[in-house]
């Protein structure tokens, strides 16, 4: 079985570019794949609050109620704010686009870099947590945590490579089963409370004086509980993935996610308080509540299984949002251009594979124990939260659209709250979050280096003025072109010295780019024939090979030879090569063994 057959079996047959509209997702599927991270945090958000309060004692547990109210206020502010962001920036990009356009380049890069790292952490932490849930149910597997986690990442990576609609169809069921399981749990638990079946003696009355409590500890508990808000921004990054009207559908999905998250989080927090649940190392808070409400029956195991599933599938939020954010950064020349290329199944496969590989590396390095990464995980979200809110404040103040005062007020409240949470996180968890001060500047510097390289290349390849050269006699020359640059100009000059028939060939992935190229070429070199080939499957090599086959046959009929000139620019530094696709090398590799085709590379050396 050759490689292409294996690829088709694993990923599926290639889709045509015109089928892109069919890969858009509706609200129900979007809610499943883009909200899994936020909804899964219900499984540990309340527990994070109680773990901090446990340092004082059982009497302090009632503080979980006002802390949860504060988190719900923050959630409301974030949902209202991101609704406005989606309508203002319907092409996606979320915090990166908002920050870059309104606060400047570096603010945007900080937001973008934070989110990229956060999505990698999302996958690593979620998969590790889900693996722990699996090995807790089957203790004999404890020694295989890392291999199991890596296999789960690989499974979700392949699922996403098969296309967003296919992954959404598979992943929707566990997410909605989790929501159903918790609604059943909350319904039964609250029914027992209202019927007086749960004695009030199990919990400390609200308002009870607690010796040793401090503002610092309460703020620490609040910041820990804010981990329940990770993933809220994912929908704003993935607006282009929605069916039309995409912005309206994204806003509705965001609102629905906010309502479900608020209901589940507040319900679990209330039941944990009323039943007097204490955090345990060997059993989660949700498990204790389910065990108390149902006992160890079918419903208990149903809740445990769906909780484990959603903890694993929370990773899919990262796979849905990371590639789209990488596309925005790559389009602006801050990441390699390979991230803008769609794969066989019309997804941004390079981003998907990169995220999967980075997550597996993180799991291996930390041996599956990624608990220490959770504070970084939260900081990685609240930096973009704060920047996006601040960016929207500046946008409304500058543009002053209809109703701008109310919009500005919403974002102002959101900015103040998220900035406060960020300060609390840095203050209370500095030993865990200090690495952000190291890796974030490094990421921003790398972004600038990549951008500087692309700008240097563009400046060196830009053509100024018209170009003309007398043609000499020769054979049939085929010149693949990707645009009108100095590389093409240099190659044309050589082509005209070796052939009297020069044919430029451009491979277009869509009709719009095909038309634009024809217009530009007619203005640039109307004397040289341009042939445009439309590639439905976004392949450069296949249509070029077919065209060369046709020309080769005609050349044999007229006893003419065929030369294929491959333009290629040579970067000054070797590491620059990873920032450019290697289509010229692939084309040469495919043509190397053609008996009647001469393949010539015309290099153009960059100076920077």
N, C-alpha and C positions, 0 to 999 in steps of 0.2 A: 504494500500500500504506500503510494508516494505522499509527499508532504501536502500537496494541494488537496488530496482526497481526505487526509486526516483533518486538515483545517476545515473542510466543508462539513465533515461529520461532527466536529466539536463545536464549531461556531455557526454553521448553517451556510446555505448558498448565498452568494453576493446579491445585494439588492441594487436596483437601478436608482440613480439620483432622483428621478421623477417620483419615486416611491417615498421620498422624504416626508411628505405630508401624512402618509399612513403611519409613520413612526412617532407622530405626536400623541400625547396621552391625554385622556379625559380626567376630570376632577377626582373620580373615585380611585383610579390607578395612581394619580399623582399624590393623593393623600397618603397612599400606602408607601410609596417608595421615597417620598420627600419628607414625610413626617415620622418615619420609623425611629430616627435618632431622638427627636424631641419626645415622642411618646414613650420610648424605652426608658427615658430618664425617670419616669414615674416609678420604675422598679427600684431606684436607688436614691432619688432626690430626698424623700422624707428620712430615709436611713442616715444620709449624710448630716442632716440637722440633728438627729437624735444622738449620733456618735459624739458630736461636740458637746451637747447638753449633758451627756452621760458623765462627762468629766466633773460636773458639779454634783449630780445625783438625781435620783428619781423625782424629787420635788421640782426640779427645773424643767421637766418634760412639758408642762403646760405652755411654756414659752414657744413651743413648736407651732401653736395656733397663730399668735400674732406674727411670727416670722413667716409662716405660710401666706398670711394675708399680704404682707409686704412683697413677697415673691409674685403673688397674683397681680398686685398693682403694677409691678415691673413688667410682667407678661402682657398686661393690657396695653401699657405704653409702647411696648415693642411691636405688638400686633398692629396697633393703629399707625405707628410710624412706618412699618414695612409695607403696609397697604399703600401709603403715599409714595414710597420709594418705587413700588411696582408700577404704579400709574405714571410716575414721572420718568422712569427709565424702563420701558417695556421690553427692551432688548436684552435684559438680564445684566449680570455683573454685580448686582447688589452693592455691598459696602465699597468694593474696589472702584466701581464706576462713579458712585456718588462722591467718594472722598477725592478721587483724582480730579473730577470736573469742578469741584467746589472748594477744595482745600489745598489743591496743588499736587504735583507729581509724587513727592515723597510720602505724603499722607495716604495717597492711593496705593502706593507700593507697600507701605506698612500694613494697610488693611488687607491687601491681596496676599502678601506673604504670610500674615497671621492665619488667614483662612485656609491657605494651602496646607500649612503645617497642621492646622486644626483638623482638616479632613483626613490626613494621614493618621493622626492620633485617634480620630473617631473610629476608623476601621480597626486599628490595633487594639484599642481599649474595649470596643464592643465585642469583637471576636474573642478576645481573652476572657471577658466576663461571661460570654455565652459558653465558652469551653469549660470554665470553672463550674457553671451550672450543670453541664453534662457530666463532668467527672465527679461532681458531688453526688449525683444520682447513681453513678457507677464507679465506686471508689477504686476498682481495679485498674481504671484508666488514668489514674493520677500521674503516673510516670510518663504519659504520652501527651501531656498538655500542649507542648510546642508543635509536634507533628499534626495533632488534630486541628489546632488553630490555623496552621499553615494550609492544611487541606481545605478548611472552611473558606479562607481568603481566596484560594484558588478556585473554588466552586463559585463564589459570588463574582469573581473576576470574569470567568467564562460566561456566566449567566448574563452579565452586562455586555460582554463582547457580542453576544447573540442579538442585541438590540434592546432598546428601552421598553418597547411594548411587550416583548417576550418576558423580560425580567419583571416588569410590573405585573404581568398576568400571574406569574409564579409567586411573587412575594406578597401580593395583596392579601391572600388568604390568611397567612400567619398573623399579619398585622391586625386584621379585623377580628380574628379569633381572640387575640390578646385583649383588644378593646372590649369584646363581648364578655370574656372571662372576668375582667375587672369590674365591669358593670354588674354582672351577676354577684360578684363578691361584695361590692358596695351596697347593692340593693338588699341582699340578705343581712349584711352587717348592720345597716341603718334600720332595717325592719326590727331586728332584735333589740337595738337601742331604744327605738320608739315604743316598743312593747314592754319595756322595762325588764327584759331578760338578761341585760348586762348590768350588774350592780355598779353604782357610782363609786364605790370604794376602790375600784380597780385603778382609778386615776386621781391625780392631785387636782383639786378645784382650781379653776382659772383665777389668778390674782393672789394665790398663796405666796407669802413672803419666802424668798429663797436665800439663805445665808451664803455669801461668797460669790453671788452672781455679779458680773461686771459688764459694762458696755462693750468692752473688747471681746469678751466671750460671745455675747449676743451677736455682735457683728460678724464674728468668725462663723457662727452657726448659720447666719443669713447668707454669707458668701458661699458656704458649703452647699446650702440648699439651692443656690442659683445654678448649680450644675444641672438642675431640671430644665433649664432654659436653653441648653446647647442644642443646636440644630434648628432653631427658630428661623434663622436667616436663610436657610437652604432654598426655600421656595423663591425668594427674590433673585437668587443666582440662576435659577433654572426656568425663568419665564418662557424662553424660546421653545422649551420642550412641550408646552401646553398646546392643545388644540385651540383654534381661533374661536372667539376672541381671546387671545392668550393672556393678556393682562387681567381681564375681567375674571377669567377662570382661575388664574393664579391667586387673585385677591380672595375669591370665594373659598378656595382650598386653604389659604392661610387662615382665614377666619374660622373655618371648621376645625382646623388643627388646634387653634388657640382655645376654642370652646372645649374640645375633647380633653386637651392637656389640663386645662383649668379644673374640669370636673373630676378627672381621675386623680390629679395631684392633691386637690383639697380633700377629696373623699378618703384617700389612703392616709393622709396626715390626720384627719379627724378620727378615723377608726383606730389608728396607732395610739393616739392620745387617750381615747375613751376606754380602750381595752388595756391600757397601761403596758403597752409593748416596749420592751427594752432591746436595744441592738445587741446581737450576739455574733461572735466570730463564725460560728458553725451553722447559723441559720439566718436568712434574710428577714427583714421586717415584713415584707409581703407574704413570705412563707408562714411566718408566725400568725399573721392576721387570718390567712386562709385556713390554717390548722385550727385556730380558735373558733372560727365561724362555722366551718364545715366538718372539722375532724379530718382524719386521714382517709377520705373517701374519694370517689371519682372526681368530684368538683375540685378537690384540693390538687390532685395530680394534673387535672386539666389546666388549672391556673399555673402550676409550676412549669409544665411543658410549654405553654404559650409564652410564658415569661422568658424562658430560656431561648425560645425561637426568636422573639423580638430583640433580645439582647444581641444575638448573632446578626440578625437582619438590619439592626440599626446601622451597621456598616454600610448598607446600601445607600444611605443618604450621602455618604462621602463619595461613592461611585457615581451618583447622579449629579452632584454639584461640582466636584473637583475638575472633571474634564471641561465643563463649560466655563469655569473661572480661568482655567489654563488657556482656553481659546481666547478669552478677552485679553489676557496678559500677552499672549503670543501675537495677537492681532496688533497690539500696540508696541510690539518688538521688544518685550521684556522677557520673553521665554522663547525657546526654539520654535521655529515655524512648523515643525512636525506635529505640534499639538493642535494645529488648525485643520489637519487632514482627517477626513472621515474614512473609516474603515469599510470593510466589505458589507457590514450590516448597518452602515450609515451612522454609527456612533463614533465618537472621537476616541478611537481605540488606543492611540498612543497615551492619552491621559489615563485611560482605564488601566492599561498595563503598568504604567509608571506608579500609579497609586497602589496597585496590588503588590508590586515588587517592594516598594518602600515600606508598606505595612508588614509584609513578611519579614523584612530585614529588622524592623523594630521589635517584632515579636520574638525573633531569634536572639537579638541582642539582650533583651530583658527577660529571656527565658519564660515568656508568657505572663510574667508578673508586672503588669503595667499600671498597678494602682497608683504608683508614685507619679504617673503622667497625668492623672485626672486634674490636679490644680492647673497644670500647663494647658490642658484641654479647655478649662473654663476661661483662663486668661486669653487664650487664642480666639475666643468668641467675643469677649467683652471689649477688647481693643477695637475690632471692626464695628461692634455695636455703637461705641462712643463716637468713633470717627464718622460713621454714616449719619447718626443723629445730628452731629455738628455740621456736617456738610449740607444736610437738608435745611438747617436753620439759615445758613448763609444763602442758600438758593432762594428761599422764600423772601428773605430780607432784600436780596438783590433784584429779583424779578417782579415781586409784588403782584402775583396773579390774583384773580378773584378769590376772596376768602382766605387770603394769605395769613392774616393774623391768627386765625384758628389753627391753620396748618403749622405755623411757626410755634405756637404754644404747645401743640402735641409733641413736636420734635424737641422743644426746649425741655419739657418735663422728662422725656425719654433720655436726652443727653445728660441731664443732671443726675438721674437715677443710675444710669449705666456707668457714668464717670465715678460716682460714689462707690458703686460695687467694685469697680476696677481698683480704686485706691484701697478699699477694704481687702481685696484679694492680695494686693502687693504687700499690704501691712501685716496681715495675719498669716500669710502663707509664703513669706519671702524665701525661706530655706528651700521650698519646693519649686518656686517660680522664677528664681533668679536667672536660670538659663535663657529666659526670653530676652534678657538684655544682651546676650551674646549672639544667639543664632538669628534674631530678627534683623539686627544691623548687617550681619553677613549676607542674609538673603537679599536685602535691599541693595547692597553693594553689587552682588551678582547680577541682579536685575539691571542695574545701571551699566555694568560691563557688557552685558549682552546687547542692550540698547545702543551703546556707543559703537559696538562692532557693526551692528546692522546699519547704523547711520553712516559709518565710514564706508561700508560696502556700497550703499546707495549713492554716496557722493562720488565714489570712484567709477561707478558704472553709468552714471547719468550722461546722456549724450547732449552736447551743445552744438547747435548749428546743423546744417544739412551735410550729407556725405554723398560723394559720387566717385566712381572708379570705372575705368574702361574695362570691358570684359575681354577675357582671352579664351581661345578655343580649348576645349577639354571634354570631359565626360559628364554624365548626369550626376549632379551633386545634390544630396538631400541634407538640409540643415534644420534639425529640430530647434525650435525657439520657445522660450517661456515668457518672453516680453521683449521690449526694445531697450537694450542696454549696451554698454561698451563691450561686453562679452560677445553679444550678437554682432555688433559692428565689426569687431576684430575678426570674428569667424567668417563673416560675409566677405571681408577683404581677401581672406585666404581662399574662400570658396570660388570667387570669381577668377582666381589665378589658375585654378585646376579644372574648371568646367565652363562650358558655354551655356549649359542649362542648369540653372540653380533654382531649387524649389525649397522654400522655407515651409516648415510644417509646425503647426501649433495645435496642441491637444487641449480641448476645452471640456470642462466638467459641467458647464451649464451654458444655455443659449446667450445669456447676457454677457458673459466674459468673451464668448466667441464673437459676438457682434462688436464689442469694444476693441478687441484685438484687430479685427478686419479694418475698422475705421482708422486706428492708429497706424497700421502697416501701410495702408493706402496713402496716408499723409507722409509717411517716412520713406518708403521705397516702393513706389508704384511700379517700377521697372522689374522688380523681382516678384515672381509668382508666390503667393501665400496660399497654402492648402490648410484648412482648418478641419480637424477631426474631432467629432463629438464622442466622448467616452462616458457611457451610461454608468459604468462601474468604477469610475474615478481612477482608472489605471492609465499610466502614461505609456508603459512598454507595449502592451497588447495592440492598441491601434497603430502605433508607430511600426511595429513589426509587420502588421498586415499591409500597411501602405508601402513599406520597403519591398515586400514580396511582389506587389503589383508592379512597382517601378522596375524591379529586377527582371521580371518576366518581359516587360516591354523593352528593357535594355538588351536582353538576349535576342529578341526578335530583330532589333536594328543593329545588332553587333556593337552596342555601346556598353561601356563599363559603368558601374554604379559606385559612387563614393558617398559614405555617410560621414558628415563632419559633426563631431560631438563638442559643442562649446563647453568649456569648464573654467571657472575661475579658481585660482589656487590661493588659499588663505595664507596670511603671513605666519600665523601661529597655529600649531597643530590642533590645539583644543577648540579652535574656531570651527573645525570640521563638523563637530556634533551639533552645531547650530544651523546646519544646512542639510537639506535632503541630498542623497547621493544618487539621484536619478541618472546622472551621466555615467556613473560606474555600472549601474544596473543595465543600462542600454548597451554599453560596450561588452558586458559579460554575455548578453543575449545574442550579440552579433559577431562575437569573436570567431565562431567556427563556421560562418557563412563562407562558402567557397568563392563566390563571385562578387562579394561585397567588400570594398575597401573601407575600413573604419579608421578615421583620423581624429585625434583629439587636438583641439586648438586651445592652448592654455592662456588664461589672462591672469597675471599675478597682481594680487592686491598689495598695496604698500602699507596698510594699517591693519 
